[in-house]
Amino acid sequence: MKQIVVLGAGVNGLCAAVQLAEHYYNVANVTLISEDVTPNTTGDVSAGLWGPYYCGNTPDHKIVQWSADTHVFFHQLWRNGLAARIGVSLQPCTRLTTDPAGYPDPAWRDNVFGCTKVPQSELDRLSYEHGRKYTGGYHFATFTCEPSGLLPYLFNRFINVGGRFVRSRVECLDSLLRSRKADLVVNCTGLGSLELVGDKEVLPIRGQVARVCAPWVFEILLDDSDDGNYVIPNTETVILGGTHQMNDFNRTVSQEDSKFIFDGCERMLPSLKSALVVNEQVGLRPGRSAVRLELEQYRAGSQTVPVIHNYGHGGCGVTLCWGCGIEVLELSKSLNLATTTRSRL
């Protein structure tokens, strides 16, 4: 049987592993290798909001394609009775900006439900209430899919279709390929690609958030300005954010950032002042100049092994995960691996 190795068990690694394992069922062995799994991944800190955010210079048509496929996937989970188990919620969302140029028409507007521009009268009202000067924004409905439920679901789905998991740290592709036969390697190591493949374009985007108990909050509020905050309800808690500090590896909760988060979010929703704080967390988003999703013929000593790179998703890991997994699978088909198809929810 063919041997496929997926590196990284974050949301993108798991989405790729699931689709590969299901498509090549009984034809190839798919092994997932990762040092960390849920609940210890970057995604576990995330609110799981579908919404393109910090994607670098990734072409718009790619963002639209990958995010649309993921939105459809979340919708299928939601419609098929898995919402409570996984933590999928369809929620109203308002995205705003204070940028003098206003809010450009989002390329992804047709991917969501009911996307409409926020009228000036409402911008004025929200500006007054939030102590900001909003220049544009959009209303729409979108999904949150909480990684605390999504990641275990994907992991179990992978194992149930015959996938194998190995807990191990892989620091070098060459050493991996010397010790293990692989007909295909899929690199979903995120920040790990800085070391694994020596990609100097990879950098951390530090994100600090707070989780609070505020069951009266039912709407997502996002201020996309550089100094903006956000409020994102999950099923059990509400996520308050946040920071996006470039090239910052600090995983320690900062009191200065905490003050920025609570002060800003409480200006947006004063009722949050009475919310019970559950915890505060820091995650490092895997930033890059653009998402890298491509097939490389990798030279390792005397052998050449196909490697599909799928990393650098920035703040869009959840938003792009299933769509990027689809493209990984499509790229794998060009390698003439024997195929069969088996897909389920």
Solvent accessible surface area in square Angstrom, and as a share of the most:
residue,aa,sasa,rsa
1,M,135,0.60
2,K,81,0.34
3,Q,45,0.20
4,I,0,0.00
5,V,2,0.01
6,V,0,0.00
7,L,2,0.01
8,G,11,0.11
9,A,3,0.02
10,G,24,0.23
11,V,12,0.07
12,N,14,0.07
13,G,0,0.00
14,L,2,0.01
15,C,0,0.00
16,A,0,0.00
17,A,0,0.00
18,V,0,0.00
19,Q,15,0.07
20,L,1,0.00
21,A,6,0.04
22,E,5,0.02
23,H,17,0.08
24,Y,0,0.00
25,Y,71,0.27
26,N,117,0.60
27,V,32,0.19
28,A,10,0.07
29,N,27,0.14
30,V,4,0.02
31,T,8,0.04
32,L,0,0.00
33,I,5,0.03
34,S,12,0.08
35,E,80,0.36
36,D,66,0.34
37,V,20,0.11
38,T,29,0.17
39,P,105,0.66
40,N,98,0.50
41,T,20,0.11
42,T,54,0.32
43,G,13,0.12
44,D,18,0.09
45,V,22,0.13
46,S,40,0.26
47,A,9,0.07
48,G,0,0.00
49,L,28,0.14
50,W,1,0.00
51,G,6,0.06
52,P,14,0.09
53,Y,50,0.19
54,Y,74,0.28
55,C,20,0.12
56,G,54,0.52
57,N,125,0.64
58,T,11,0.06
59,P,65,0.41
60,D,94,0.48
61,H,122,0.55
62,K,53,0.22
63,I,13,0.06
64,V,42,0.24
65,Q,76,0.34
66,W,6,0.02
67,S,0,0.00
68,A,28,0.22
69,D,41,0.21
70,T,0,0.00
71,H,7,0.03
72,V,84,0.48
73,F,3,0.01
74,F,0,0.00
75,H,49,0.22
76,Q,77,0.34
77,L,0,0.00
78,W,93,0.33
79,R,178,0.65
80,N,87,0.45
81,G,67,0.64
82,L,25,0.13
83,A,26,0.20
84,A,103,0.80
85,R,154,0.56
86,I,2,0.01
87,G,5,0.05
88,V,6,0.03
89,S,25,0.16
90,L,61,0.30
91,Q,15,0.07
92,P,73,0.46
93,C,3,0.02
94,T,2,0.01
95,R,13,0.05
96,L,0,0.00
97,T,10,0.06
98,T,35,0.20
99,D,68,0.35
100,P,132,0.83
101,A,97,0.75
102,G,13,0.12
103,Y,37,0.14
104,P,105,0.66
105,D,92,0.48
106,P,11,0.07
107,A,55,0.43
108,W,20,0.07
109,R,76,0.28
110,D,133,0.69
111,N,25,0.13
112,V,11,0.06
113,F,79,0.33
114,G,62,0.60
115,C,15,0.09
116,T,77,0.45
117,K,134,0.57
118,V,3,0.02
119,P,70,0.44
120,Q,109,0.49
121,S,84,0.54
122,E,41,0.19
123,L,8,0.04
124,D,73,0.38
125,R,115,0.42
126,L,12,0.06
127,S,12,0.08
128,Y,194,0.74
129,E,88,0.39
130,H,5,0.02
131,G,60,0.58
132,R,57,0.21
133,K,144,0.61
134,Y,5,0.02
135,T,51,0.30
136,G,8,0.08
137,G,0,0.00
138,Y,4,0.01
139,H,50,0.22
140,F,11,0.04
141,A,25,0.20
142,T,0,0.00
143,F,0,0.00
144,T,0,0.00
145,C,0,0.00
146,E,16,0.07
147,P,2,0.01
148,S,76,0.49
149,G,15,0.15
150,L,0,0.00
151,L,0,0.00
152,P,47,0.30
153,Y,12,0.05
154,L,0,0.00
155,F,48,0.20
156,N,72,0.37
157,R,7,0.03
158,F,0,0.00
159,I,67,0.34
160,N,112,0.57
161,V,6,0.03
162,G,54,0.52
163,G,9,0.08
164,R,132,0.48
165,F,54,0.22
166,V,52,0.30
167,R,145,0.53
168,S,46,0.29
169,R,131,0.48
170,V,35,0.20
171,E,88,0.40
172,C,52,0.31
173,L,0,0.00
174,D,39,0.20
175,S,48,0.31
176,L,14,0.07
177,L,9,0.04
178,R,182,0.66
179,S,96,0.62
180,R,84,0.31
181,K,134,0.57
182,A,14,0.11
183,D,36,0.19
184,L,0,0.00
185,V,0,0.00
186,V,0,0.00
187,N,0,0.00
188,C,11,0.07
189,T,36,0.21
190,G,14,0.13
191,L,34,0.17
192,G,34,0.33
193,S,0,0.00
194,L,58,0.29
195,E,98,0.44
196,L,11,0.06
197,V,43,0.25
198,G,39,0.37
199,D,17,0.09
200,K,170,0.72
201,E,86,0.39
202,V,5,0.03
203,L,41,0.20
204,P,0,0.00
205,I,5,0.03
206,R,4,0.02
207,G,5,0.04
208,Q,0,0.00
209,V,9,0.05
210,A,0,0.00
211,R,34,0.13
212,V,1,0.01
213,C,51,0.30
214,A,1,0.01
215,P,95,0.60
216,W,112,0.39
217,V,12,0.07
218,F,154,0.64
219,E,66,0.30
220,I,0,0.00
221,L,14,0.07
222,L,13,0.06
223,D,10,0.05
224,D,44,0.23
225,S,11,0.07
226,D,125,0.65
227,D,79,0.41
228,G,5,0.05
229,N,7,0.04
230,Y,30,0.11
231,V,0,0.00
232,I,9,0.04
233,P,6,0.04
234,N,17,0.09
235,T,75,0.44
236,E,145,0.65
237,T,21,0.12
238,V,4,0.02
239,I,1,0.00
240,L,2,0.01
241,G,0,0.00
242,G,3,0.03
243,T,8,0.05
244,H,36,0.16
245,Q,59,0.26
246,M,101,0.45
247,N,96,0.49
248,D,43,0.22
249,F,114,0.48
250,N,70,0.36
251,R,150,0.55
252,T,93,0.54
253,V,47,0.27
254,S,29,0.19
255,Q,139,0.62
256,E,141,0.63
257,D,17,0.09
258,S,8,0.05
259,K,134,0.57
260,F,70,0.29
261,I,1,0.00
262,F,38,0.16
263,D,54,0.28
264,G,2,0.02
265,C,0,0.00
266,E,36,0.16
267,R,115,0.42
268,M,13,0.06
269,L,46,0.23
270,P,87,0.55
271,S,55,0.35
272,L,6,0.03
273,K,143,0.60
274,S,93,0.60
275,A,14,0.11
276,L,128,0.64
277,V,69,0.40
278,V,75,0.43
279,N,59,0.30
280,E,52,0.23
281,Q,56,0.25
282,V,16,0.09
283,G,5,0.05
284,L,4,0.02
285,R,32,0.12
286,P,25,0.16
287,G,0,0.00
288,R,41,0.15
289,S,51,0.33
290,A,24,0.18
291,V,15,0.09
292,R,43,0.16
293,L,23,0.11
294,E,80,0.36
295,L,56,0.28
296,E,59,0.27
297,Q,100,0.45
298,Y,41,0.16
299,R,154,0.56
300,A,8,0.06
301,G,65,0.62
302,S,111,0.72
303,Q,76,0.34
304,T,64,0.37
305,V,5,0.03
306,P,21,0.13
307,V,0,0.00
308,I,0,0.00
309,H,0,0.00
310,N,1,0.00
311,Y,1,0.00
312,G,2,0.02
313,H,6,0.03
314,G,6,0.05
315,G,24,0.23
316,C,1,0.00
317,G,17,0.17
318,V,11,0.06
319,T,1,0.00
320,L,0,0.00
321,C,0,0.00
322,W,27,0.10
323,G,0,0.00
324,C,0,0.00
325,G,1,0.01
326,I,56,0.28
327,E,24,0.11
328,V,0,0.00
329,L,20,0.10
330,E,89,0.40
331,L,45,0.22
332,S,0,0.00
333,K,77,0.33
334,S,73,0.47
335,L,39,0.20
336,N,136,0.70
337,L,13,0.07
338,A,62,0.48
339,T,72,0.42
340,T,56,0.33
341,T,107,0.62
342,R,96,0.35
343,S,98,0.64
344,R,87,0.32
345,L,70,0.35
